Amino acid sequence: MWTVIDIVTSEKKAQSAQEKLMMEGFLVKIHPLRQNKCYQILVPEEEAKEAYHVLVETGLS
């Protein structure tokens, strides 16, 4: 199951987060939220905590 670990306010931020997480070996999906032009960052549930910490440590969250 996929888990949302962050919501960002631009496609550029979503792509940056996705690239960083993929470089660290995580599976990542980006899901656009049409109503407010935000993007969800999703990873497998088992990797959610670790992936979120990577985003925080790199300043992407």
N, C-alpha and C positions, 0 to 999 in steps of 0.2 A: 504494500500500500504506500502511496506517495503522501508526503507531509509538507505543508507550507512552512518554510523556515523564515521567510521574510517577504515583505511587500515593499516594492520600490516605486518611485514616481516617474520613472522614464525608461524607455526602451534601452537607452545607452547604459544606465545603471544595471538593468537586468542582464544585459549581455556581458558587462564587466564581471558581475557576480558569477554568471554561468561559466565564463572562461576561467576564472580563478578556481572555482570548485572542480571543474573538469581537469585542470592542471594538477590538482591535488588528488585526483583519482575518483571523484564522486560522480555518480549518475545525476544529471540535473535536467529538469524541465522548466520552461518558462510559460506561464499562463496569463494572457492579458485579461484584465478586468475592464470591460468596455465602458461601464457607467462612469468611471472616474479616471480613466487613462493610466491606471496603475498596473503593475505586473507582479504576479506571485512567483516566488522562487520555490520550487518543489524538489525534494530529494526522497529517496526511499526512507521509510520510517526508521529503519535500523541505523541509518547514518545521520539522522536529523541533528542530534546534539553536537556531534563532531563537526558537521558541515556548518552549523550555525556559529560555532566557535571560530572556525576559519574566517567567516565573514566579519565577525567582530574584531578579530585580531588584525585583519588587513584593512579595517576601516570602511568596509563595503556595506555594513549594516548600521 
